[in-house]
Amino acid sequence: MGAKPPLISFNSLLILLASLLPLLRCAAQSDAAPLSGGRPKPAPVKASGISCDFFRGSWIYDEFYPLYDSANCPFIDSEFNCQKYGRPDKLYLKYRWRPSGCELPRFDGGDLLRRWRGKKIMFVGDSISYNQWQSLLCMLHASVPAGSNISAEKKDPLSTISFEDYDVSVAYYRTTYLVDIVTESIGRVLKLNSLSGGSVWLGADVLIFNTWHWWIHMGAASQGWDYIQDGDKILKDMDRLEAFSKGLTTWAKWVDSSIDTSSQNVFFQGISPTHYHGKDWGEPGAKDCSKQTQPLTGSSYPGDSLPQQGVVKNVLSSVTKPVYLLDITLLSQLRKDAHPSLFSGGHPEMDCSHWCVAGLPDTWNQILYAAVNP
């Protein structure tokens, strides 16, 4: 395969991008109006009342896919940049999601930027949110003219890319559990009833939340905490599905108490599946997702249902304010071929939980685009 190119961290990429942007500003050729002072506050983004079920359908071959060339996107983390790090096949890039009862609108990044003018979009969650965030950045980057005015800022746990010709910023806030982890005298405590990140989140017009994968990490080094606090009880551990439900309920209460539905739109990204066991998709001889090059055919997945899906839907049903569920589980289960596997920037572990960019997360964002209107 030959020597792999040196790894570049996303932090280094942000620094490099920030240093280059002053040179790009003078060459801006955007058709968008420049920023101006005193402009009225933009109208709120609203989720559309779409009757079509975007989440049931099948994958079909489309010669016009992917929507962009990953080699031309400066935002992709090495872990998701499968083509750069040696993935030999490209067929996985050529599939388009077709809902059973309607057509999913083709993504138009220029239209999205114009409709979202003056707004801040924020992905909040773990590395799956990070995965989707980078996908949307690439989709938007491919839609703007060369030399467009783009800026980058990173202040942990928040990273922001701004398309300044449109006054649109797209941010990622890293929080693996949504609820807090606090260092106390006994160690790191996961507090199921405490959520402090909300003050930052309230600065966004569109919020896309996600959490699940870390709730099943085991061992202090992997899970990021030493104890769980459930109400007044301090526990060494507890049933993880129950903990997930309680933590998500805390987030749901925050939505009801804090979100202004006249100016903010809230989405929750459904459970992103993994593909570590071939028996789940009817191929018991497959030990993982490596060597998978095509999606499953049809509109159903042979594996067991995921109990965490039920938790998400149950908690969301308790929220009185509107939250749009991006129910991406089934369409993602069918994409056993879309993971980085061994082509994840030199990471030694088999990765069958994240997704290549370009790839499946582009469809998640295409549905997000279809679900929002002015």
Rosetta blueprint (number, residue, H / E / L):
1 M L
2 G L
3 A L
4 K L
5 P L
6 P L
7 L L
8 I L
9 S L
10 F H
11 N H
12 S H
13 L H
14 L H
15 I H
16 L H
17 L H
18 A H
19 S H
20 L H
21 L H
22 P H
23 L H
24 L H
25 R H
26 C L
27 A L
28 A L
29 Q L
30 S L
31 D L
32 A L
33 A L
34 P L
35 L L
36 S L
37 G L
38 G L
39 R L
40 P L
41 K L
42 P L
43 A L
44 P L
45 V L
46 K E
47 A E
48 S L
49 G L
50 I L
51 S L
52 C L
53 D L
54 F L
55 F L
56 R L
57 G E
58 S E
59 W E
60 I E
61 Y E
62 D L
63 E L
64 F L
65 Y L
66 P L
67 L L
68 Y L
69 D L
70 S H
71 A H
72 N H
73 C L
74 P L
75 F L
76 I L
77 D L
78 S L
79 E L
80 F L
81 N L
82 C L
83 Q L
84 K L
85 Y L
86 G L
87 R L
88 P L
89 D L
90 K L
91 L H
92 Y H
93 L H
94 K H
95 Y E
96 R E
97 W E
98 R E
99 P E
100 S L
101 G L
102 C L
103 E L
104 L L
105 P L
106 R L
107 F L
108 D L
109 G H
110 G H
111 D H
112 L H
113 L H
114 R H
115 R H
116 W L
117 R L
118 G L
119 K L
120 K E
121 I E
122 M E
123 F E
124 V E
125 G E
126 D L
127 S H
128 I H
129 S H
130 Y H
131 N H
132 Q H
133 W H
134 Q H
135 S H
136 L H
137 L H
138 C H
139 M H
140 L H
141 H H
142 A L
143 S L
144 V L
145 P L
146 A L
147 G L
148 S L
149 N L
150 I E
151 S E
152 A E
153 E E
154 K E
155 K E
156 D L
157 P L
158 L E
159 S E
160 T E
161 I E
162 S E
163 F E
164 E L
165 D L
166 Y L
167 D L
168 V E
169 S E
170 V E
171 A E
172 Y E
173 Y E
174 R E
175 T L
176 T L
177 Y L
178 L L
179 V L
180 D E
181 I E
182 V E
183 T E
184 E E
185 S L
186 I L
187 G E
188 R E
189 V E
190 L E
191 K E
192 L L
193 N L
194 S L
195 L L
196 S L
197 G L
198 G H
199 S H
200 V H
201 W H
202 L L
203 G L
204 A L
205 D L
206 V E
207 L E
208 I E
209 F E
210 N L
211 T L
212 W L
213 H H
214 W H
215 W H
216 I H
217 H L
218 M L
219 G L
220 A H
221 A H
222 S H
223 Q H
224 G L
225 W L
226 D L
227 Y E
228 I E
229 Q E
230 D E
231 G L
232 D L
233 K E
234 I E
235 L E
236 K L
237 D L
238 M L
239 D L
240 R H
241 L H
242 E H
243 A H
244 F H
245 S H
246 K H
247 G H
248 L H
249 T H
250 T H
251 W H
252 A H
253 K H
254 W H
255 V H
256 D H
257 S H
258 S H
259 I L
260 D L
261 T L
262 S L
263 S L
264 Q L
265 N E
266 V E
267 F E
268 F E
269 Q E
270 G L
271 I L
272 S L
273 P L
274 T L
275 H L
276 Y L
277 H L
278 G H
279 K H
280 D H
281 W H
282 G L
283 E L
284 P L
285 G L
286 A L
287 K L
288 D L
289 C L
290 S L
291 K L
292 Q L
293 T L
294 Q L
295 P L
296 L L
297 T L
298 G L
299 S L
300 S L
301 Y L
302 P L
303 G L
304 D L
305 S L
306 L L
307 P H
308 Q H
309 Q H
310 G H
311 V H
312 V H
313 K H
314 N H
315 V H
316 L H
317 S H
318 S L
319 V L
320 T L
321 K L
322 P L
323 V L
324 Y E
325 L E
326 L E
327 D L
328 I L
329 T H
330 L H
331 L H
332 S H
333 Q H
334 L L
335 R L
336 K L
337 D L
338 A L
339 H L
340 P L
341 S E
342 L L
343 F L
344 S L
345 G L
346 G L
347 H L
348 P L
349 E L
350 M L
351 D E
352 C L
353 S L
354 H L
355 W L
356 C L
357 V L
358 A L
359 G L
360 L H
361 P H
362 D H
363 T H
364 W H
365 N H
366 Q H
367 I H
368 L H
369 Y H
370 A H
371 A H
372 V E
373 N E
374 P L
